[in-house]
Amino acid sequence: MNTENIDTRDMPDEIEFIKLPEVLRLTGVGTTKLYDMVKTGVFPAQVKLGERSVAWIKAEVLEWNRDRVALARKQALSHALAS
């Protein structure tokens, strides 16, 4: 794999990979829903670690969680102000 043109400046110095069970635990979604969200670009894609091994970057999963909370709070506030 050629990685010469990949910009890694925005990546943290330490990257923690997590496997599917941990991703499901952190997000609260099911396996099918998770893979559907990855396919549609709504959720960060997994990283291929080997021929038969994938994992997710924990920081990306946590960022997705934070984004969901922020969106929910914003919607709740908009709803409250509209009432």
N, C-alpha and C positions, 0 to 999 in steps of 0.2 A: 504494500500500500504506500503510495506516495503522499507524504504529509508536508512537503516543502511549502505549499501554498496555504496552509491552514494557519490562521492567526490565533495564537494561544495567549496573547497578552491579557485578555480579559478573564482568563481561567485562573482559578485560585492555585496557589502553590501546591496545596494538598487536595487531591480529589478522592472522595470516599465513594466507592461503588456499593450499591445495595441491590440485593436480589429481589425477585418478584414478591415473595411473601412479605418482606419489609415494606415494599412499595404499596401493596394492598393494605397493610396495617396502617401506614401513614396517611393514606388517602381515603380509606373507607369505601372504596369502590370495588367492584368485582373484577375478575380477570377479563371477561368478555368486554365489559365496559371500558376497562383500561386500554386494551388493545384497539378498540374502536376509536378511543380518544387519540391514541398515538397515530393511528392511520389517518385521521382527519386533521392532525396538527394541533389539536387542543391540548395535548399533554406531551411532555418531552419524550423523545424517542430513546429507546435503550441503546446501549453501546455494546458492540460485539467484542467480547473479550477473547474468544477462542472459537474453534470450529463449532462447538455446541454449547457455548456459554455466552449469556448476555447479562447485563446489569444496568442499572440506572445510576446517574450521578445524584447523590443525595441532596446536594445544594439545589439542583434544578427541581427536584420533587418538592423540597421545602418551599422554594420560591413559588411554585405552582399553588401550594397550599395557602401561602400568604396572599397571593392574588385572589384566590377564591374567597377568603375571609374579607378582604378589602372590598370586593365587589358586593358581597352580601351586606356588609355594613352600609355601603353607599346606597344600595337599593332600599334597605330598611329606612335610612334617613330620608330618602326621597319620598317614600311612601308615607312616613310620619308627617313630613312637611306638607304633603298634598292633602292630608286629612283635616 
